[in-house]
Amino acid sequence: MKRFFTSLLLLTATFSINAQHFKGIWVGTVNLTGMEPPEVAFEIAADSAGQLRSRMHIINQKVFNIETENLMAIGGQLTMDIPAMSTHYEGLLINDSTLSGFFLMKDKRKFPFELKRRDVLPTAALRRPQEPVPPLPYREEEVTFVNRNAGVSLVGTLSLPAGKGPFPAAVLISGSGPSDRNETVFTHKVFLVLADYLTRAGIAVLRVDDRGVGKSTGDYESATNEDLADDALAGVHYLQSRKELNPRAVGLIGHSLGGEIAPIAAASPDVAYAVLMAGSASDMITAYNESIMAVGKGSGASAEAIKVNVRLMDKVLEVIAAEPSDSIAKIKLAAALLPFDAEVARLSARDREIMELTQPLHAEEFYPFLSGPRRADFFRDQSAILRKVKCPVLAINGSKDVQVLPAQLPRIEKALREGGNKQVTIKLFPGKNHLFQNANTGLPVEYPDIEQTIAPDVLAYMAKWIKQRVY
């Protein structure tokens, strides 16, 4: 690294550099093997105090306004951290129009790339009008707490309403896949918008980087739903220790997979309430097949393509669930796929594209299901988990959700009431998709093109429901 900067310093000796030289828009492409090269942009400006601040964009993936931290501009050297991507950037100004450097990943991999100064971004950033803009009418602070059972340190943002308190509070639990504290998905910062609304309404909110993401330690990929529920419960216990908050009014809000994780933690008497946004009460295979059928139909796939894909996934999951040995399961998977090759080959190219079916089929595509957490999903009884929840529960869904279908709502209600829970509220929001946006088709392809992050009526309903139960 030292040699890298020493050689580049020789090139910068011909012109004088100060921090202001870095202001502007810088764009370059990172060459990554085996995937579409991301076109990265840094938008660097000075704040009211003259300090440089940067936002990062991944232009060709339509991901904008990624937060950066610890920006330093000393001489011709620029460094910054990108917590959401577990990445550190270092670069050196070669001349007024060229910035040469690299991304250094958490696992020490290094990806060099060159940035060029531009007058404007190649693609205008998508509008996100619900994202809060400082100054905020409440206080935010970065907090760290520990899940001692797992030895994991979790870092997030706690937003505290204006006033004296003690306030009710919520811990937010993100959906599937490693997520930053804002649950940034399809260019939307879902939890940032949710936290902003609830905090303005008088409810403190803790949103956290998942384990292994951003500033949190641990490994997300090896974590089961039960592990992640333990992280959420550690967040509840942390909030109960804060003097500004009411320890008897700390609840959970889980979105998507978070709506399945929240009930695991909500069995604890320390949890005052739970909000399940697009949660589930069915087994994994049922939920998976329902989504396959809904997305396929909505995207224009033929009935035959949908049937083939459902039968294929049933077989894949059957093989994995029945075979505990990974090495043997891989052999059985390859054999199980062979009879489907001819059926997939008969489908149109359009059908295969919609259903994401390769031809021929490759067993390796299904290896992620062999992980410990995914194997655990096969045998988890979500209805039994819900029957253990005794605190007030609000379960909501959108009528156009094709990822977790609205059919889950009556299943959730049935399980909760079978367990004796009499404090159950079920709410279906017409016209809303999986992100609870006002949507046209509800298909995921629409998410980034909708300016709205969460529909205002959904936010208002959640805030009112929580306050009615904890004040």
TIDO-333558 format. One record per residue (C-alpha): residue in three letters; x, y, z. Coordinates in steps of 0.02 Angstrom, whole numbers, plus 32768, in hexadecimal, padded with zeros to 4 digits. Last residue first. Example, Ala and Ser with C-alpha at 12.3 -4.5 7.8 and 13.67 -1.06 7.14 Angstrom:
SER82AC7FCB8165/ALA82677F1F8186/
This chain:
TYR766880EE852A/VAL76A6804684E9/ARG76167FF7848B/GLN75C0808F843D/LYS766B80D58410/ILE7698803A83AC/TRP75F5803A8349/LYS760180F58321/ALA76B580E582E2/MET768C804C8278/TYR75F2809C8229/ALA764E813E8202/LEU76DE80E481AD/VAL7667807B8143/ASP760181168113/PRO76A2817080E1/ALA76D280E98061/ILE778580AB807A/THR781780D78006/GLN77BA81447F89/GLU781A81717EED/ILE77E680D07E94/ASP786780A37E10/PRO78D2803E7E89/TYR78427FCA7EBC/GLU77F37FA87E12/VAL78617F127DE4/PRO782A7EC27E88/LEU777B7EA37E42/GLY76E97EF47E9C/THR76907F157DF8/ASN76667FCE7E0E/ALA76A77FFB7EB9/ASN7687806B7F4F/GLN771F803C7FB6/PHE77137FC18045/LEU77BF7F77801E/HIS776B7ED37FEC/ASN76E97F2E7F83/LYS76557F9B7FB3/GLY75B47FB07F4F/PRO753E7F897FDF/PHE758E7F81808D/LEU755A7EE480EC/LYS75557EF681AA/ILE754F7E718231/THR754D7EA482E9/VAL75677E228371/GLN755B7E40842D/LYS74FB7DA2845E/ASN75927D2E8456/GLY755A7C81848E/GLY75D57C1C8429/GLU754D7BEF83AD/ARG752F7CAA839D/LEU75E27CC88364/ALA75E07C3682EA/LYS753A7C69829B/GLU756E7D20828A/ILE76117CF18234/ARG75B67C7C81BC/PRO75337D038199/LEU75C07D7C816A/GLN762A7D038104/ALA75AE7D048073/PRO75EB7DB68055/LEU767E7D6A7FF5/VAL77337D7E8029/GLN77957DA57F8B/VAL77037DD27F1A/ASP76BE7E5E7F88/LYS762F7EB27F2C/SER75B27EAE7FBD/GLY76367EF18032/ASN76517EA080DB/ILE763F7EC88193/ALA764A7E658236/LEU76377EC982D8/VAL765C7E638374/PRO763A7E87842D/CYS76A67E17849D/LYS76827D5D84B5/VAL76EF7D0E842E/LYS77027C518446/ARG76827C2583BF/LEU76EA7C898344/ILE777D7C118356/ALA770A7B7C833B/SER76CA7BCC829B/GLN777C7BE78260/ASP77A97B2F8271/ARG78607B2D823F/PHE78997A8D81E9/PHE78C47AC9813B/ASP79057B71817A/ALA798E7B1981DD/ARG79D87ADC813A/ARG79DF7B918102/PRO7A3F7BC4819E/GLY7AB97B328190/SER7AE17B5180DA/LEU7AA67AD18059/PHE7A257B46800C/PRO7AB67BAD7FC8/TYR7AE37B147F5E/PHE7A4E7B2D7EEB/GLU7AA87B837E5C/GLU7B327B017E68/ALA7AB97A7B7E29/HIS7ABD7AC97D7C/LEU7A277ABE7D07/PRO7A4A7AB27C4D/GLN7A007B2A7C26/THR79F87BAC7CAF/LEU79547BD77D03/GLU79397C877D46/MET787A7C777D3E/ILE786B7D147CD5/GLU79037CEA7C6A/ARG78CD7C367C50/ASP78207C6E7C1C/ARG78687CEC7BA1/ALA78DB7C697B54/SER78427BFE7B37/LEU782D7B5C7B97/ARG78567AB67B44/ALA79087AB87B89/VAL78C37AC77C3A/GLU78607A277C23/ALA78F679CA7BD9/ASP79657A007C69/PHE78E779CF7CEF/PRO791279167CEE/LEU79CA79417D0E/LEU79AC79B07DA6/ALA799579227E22/ALA7A3B78D37DF3/ALA7A9C79757E10/LEU7A40798F7EB4/LYS7A6778DE7EEE/ILE7B2178FA7ED3/LYS7B1A79A27F2E/ALA7AB579547FBC/ILE7B3D78CF7FD2/SER7BC379537FEC/ASP7B5379BD805B/SER7B23792C80CD/PRO7A7D79498124/GLU7A1479038094/ALA7956790C80A6/ALA794479CA80AC/ILE79BD79E0801B/VAL796579637FA9/GLU78B779A77FD1/LEU78F37A5A7FB5/VAL79317A307F07/LYS789579CB7EDC/ASP781C7A527F13/MET78867AD27EB8/LEU78777A717E15/ARG77BC7A537E2C/VAL77A07B0E7E47/ASN78107B3D7DB3/VAL77BA7AC57D3D/LYS770D7B007D71/ILE773D7BB67D58/ALA77857B937CAD/GLU76E77B347C7A/ALA76757BC37CB1/SER76D97C387C41/ALA773F7CC47C8B/GLY76F77D747C7F/SER77517DCB7D0E/GLY76B87DCB7D7F/LYS769D7D117D65/GLY77527CE77D89/VAL775D7D5A7E20/ALA76BD7D117E6C/MET76E87C5B7E46/ILE779A7C657E86/SER775F7CC57F20/GLU76DF7C407F4D/ASN77647BBA7F31/TYR77DE7C0A7FAB/ALA775A7C268032/THR77217B718028/ILE77D47B2F8029/MET78077B9C80BD/ASP777A7B648131/SER76EC7BDC8153/ALA76D07C6681D2/SER77227CF68175/GLY774D7DAD818C/ALA77287E3A8113/MET77437EC08198/LEU77317E6A8242/VAL77217EE982CF/ALA77477EA4837C/TYR771D7EE4842A/ALA77647EF684DA/VAL77F97E8184C9/ASP784B7E5A8571/PRO77D27DC8858B/SER78357D6A8505/ALA77C97D128482/ALA77E67DAF841B/ALA78967D7583EE/ILE78577CE48383/PRO77C57D4F8349/ALA783E7DD28303/ILE78A07D598295/GLU780E7D318222/GLY77E07DE88204/GLY78997E0B81F2/LEU78927D96815E/SER781D7E188113/HIS78277EAF8188/GLY78347EA08245/ILE77FF7F2482C4/LEU78257EF88378/GLY77EF7F44841E/VAL782D7FA784B2/ALA77A47FED8523/ARG77CA7FA285CE/PRO787C7FE985D0/ASN7837809A85B2/LEU78C580F8855F/GLU792F81908589/LYS7989812F8614/ARG79D080B28598/SER79E6800285DE/GLN79447FC38590/LEU79897FF984E7/TYR7A1D7F8384FE/HIS79AA7EF48530/VAL79427F0C8493/GLY79DF7F108427/ALA7A1A7E6D8476/LEU796F7E288447/ALA798F7E598393/ASP7A367DFF8392/ASP79E27D6583DE/ALA79627D6C8352/LEU79F37D6C82D8/ASP7A377CCC8324/GLU798A7C7B8321/ASN79757CA9826B/THR7A187C4D824B/ALA7AC17CA38238/SER7B4D7C5681D0/GLU7B3B7CD48142/TYR7B337D6881B9/ASP7BDF7D528206/GLY7C107DB482A1/THR7C3D7E6A82BF/SER7BD27F0482A0/LYS7C217F9F8253/GLY7BDD7F8881A4/VAL7B987ED78193/GLY7BD87E3A81EC/ARG7B447E388264/ASP7AB87EA1821A/ASP7AD47F5D8225/VAL7A557FA082A2/ARG79BB800D82AB/LEU798480458358/VAL78E880B2835E/ALA789F812683E3/ILE77E4814483D0/GLY779F81F583E0/ALA774C820B8335/ARG77E7826282EF/THR784681C68324/LEU77CA815682C9/TYR77D781B58226/ASP789581C08225/ALA78A9810A8256/LEU783A80D081C7/VAL7896813D8148/LEU794081008182/PHE78FE804E818C/VAL78CC804980D5/LYS7965809B808C/HIS792E80807FD8/THR79A980607F48/PHE79627FB07F2A/VAL79887F877FE0/THR79DE7FEC8067/GLU79A37FA3810B/ASN79DD8044815F/ARG7A4B7FE881DD/ASP7AA47F898153/SER7A627EE48115/PRO7AA87E3580FD/GLY7A257DCF80A2/SER796F7DB780D0/GLY790B7E418123/SER793C7EBB81AC/ILE790E7EC18264/LEU78E87F6D82B1/VAL78ED7F84836E/ALA78617FF483AC/ALA7850806F843C/PRO77D580BE84B4/PHE7813816284FD/PRO7842819685AD/GLY783E8220857B/LYS787D82D38586/GLY7862831F84DD/ALA789D8306842B/PRO7896825383F1/LEU793181E383F9/SER797E818F8361/LEU79F681018385/THR7A6B80D382F8/GLY7AC5802C82EC/VAL7B577FC18320/LEU7B517F0B8358/SER7BE17EB183AE/VAL7BD07DF483A4/GLY7C0D7D7C842A/ALA7B7B7D098402/ASN7B277CFD84AC/ARG7B6F7DA784DB/ASN7B0E7E028453/VAL7B687EA6846C/PHE7B387F5D845C/THR7B7A7FF083F8/VAL7B23809683DA/GLU7B2A811F8359/GLU7AC381B4838E/GLU7A2D820E8346/ARG79CA829C8396/TYR792282DE835B/PRO78DA836D82F4/LEU795A834B826A/PRO79C483D28218/PRO79E2837781A8/VAL798783208119/PRO791D82858135/GLU7900820980A8/GLN784B82148070/PRO7873826E7FCC/ARG78DD81E07F85/ARG7902821C7ED5/LEU796E81AB7E6A/ALA7A1C81EF7E4D/ALA7A3782347D9E/THR7A9981C17D2D/PRO7B4881E87CED/LEU7B5D825C7D85/VAL7B89830E7D56/ASP7C2683747D2F/ARG7C9582DA7D35/ARG7D4182BB7D83/LYS7D8C82147D58/LEU7DA381837DD1/GLU7E1F80F57DBE/PHE7E0C80487E06/PRO7E6A7FCD7E73/PHE7E0B7F417ECD/LYS7E617EFF7F6B/ARG7E2E7E667FCE/LYS7E557E7A8088/ASP7DBB7E1980C6/LYS7D6A7EBD80FB/MET7D847F00804B/LEU7E037F808013/PHE7DC17FE87F82/PHE7E4880367F15/GLY7E9D80D47ED9/SER7EBB814D7E4B/LEU7E6281F67E41/THR7E6F824E7D9A/SER7E2A82F77D60/ASP7E90837B7DBB/ASN7F2B830D7DBB/ILE7F6482697E08/LEU7EFB827B7EA6/LEU7F1781E37F13/GLY7E9881647F4E/GLU7E6980F87FE1/TYR7DBC80AB7FFD/HIS7D878039808C/THR7CFB7FBA807B/SER7C7F7F5F80EB/MET7BFB7F8A8067/ALA7B857FE780DA/PRO7C1B802B813A/ILE7C69808A80A6/ASP7D0980D180F3/MET7D6D816280AF/THR7E1C81908072/LEU7E5D82187FFD/GLN7F17823D7FE4/GLY7F5582D57F83/GLY7F868337801D/ILE7F1682F680A7/ALA7E6082D7807F/MET7E0B826B8103/LEU7D59822880FB/ASN7D2E81C8819A/GLU7C84818E815B/THR7C27816980BA/GLU7B6C815380A3/ILE7B2881078004/ASN7AC4818D7FAA/PHE7A93812A7F10/VAL7A7E80777ED5/LYS7A3D80717E23/GLN7AAA7FD97DFB/ASN7AFF80317D68/ILE7B2380CB7DD2/ILE7B6880847E72/HIS7B6481267ED7/MET7BCF81637F67/ARG7BB081FF7FCD/SER7C3F82678010/ARG7C5B82F08091/LEU7CEA836D8099/GLN7CED83E3812E/GLY7CD3849C8109/ALA7C6484B981A1/SER7BC884C98136/ASP7BF1842380E0/ALA7C6E840D8053/ALA7C48839E7FBD/ILE7C7C82F47F77/GLU7C0E828A7F06/PHE7C6981E47EF2/ALA7C32817A7E5F/VAL7C4180C07E3E/GLU7C1880627D9E/PRO7C0E7FAD7DD7/PRO7C5B7F2E7D60/GLU7BD77EAA7D35/MET7C0C7E097D88/GLY7C887D7A7D78/THR7D287DD87DA0/LEU7D177E877DE4/ASN7D5E7F1E7D8A/VAL7D277FBA7DE7/THR7CEC80437D71/GLY7D0980FD7D8F/VAL7CB181A07DB6/TRP7CE482387E1F/ILE7C6C82C87E3E/GLY7CAA83677E91/LYS7D1783A07F21/PHE7DBE83467F2A/HIS7E2683DF7EFE/GLN7DDC84347F98/ALA7E4B83C98008/ASN7EEA841D7FCA/ILE7F6383F17F41/SER7FEE84507EE9/PHE802184127E3D/THR80BB83BE7DF2/ALA80DD83487E82/THR804382E07E60/LEU8094825C7DF2/LEU811F82377E6D/LEU809B82207EF2/LEU805581907E8E/SER80F081277EA8/THR80F381477F62/PHE803881257F71/PHE804380767F2B/ARG80E580507F87/LYS808F8077802C/MET800080008000/
